[in-house]
Amino acid sequence: MKIGVLAMQGAYREHISMLKDLDVSILEIRNKEELKGIDGLIIPGGESTTMGKLIRTLDLYNDLKGMIEEGLPVWGT
């Protein structure tokens, strides 16, 4: 199982560190190509307006929305 962590802002480093401590396979998500092959997604807490703008600017919004609608497990903190 591979868990993606949206690594744009917020406490993504802490989430990645904890997942590594748990020996979970992780992928830092910063672009569309990195979404391929993830089995779940963590969206770290942060400034939601900024996060929304970054997701749209980096052209991740539609892909993320589609994956979530298709059942991708997501945890937002």
Beta strands, then each sheet from edge to edge (+ up, - down):
strand 1: 2-6
strand 2: 25-29
strand 3: 40-43
strand 4: 74-76
sheet 1: 2+ 1+ 3+ 4+
end
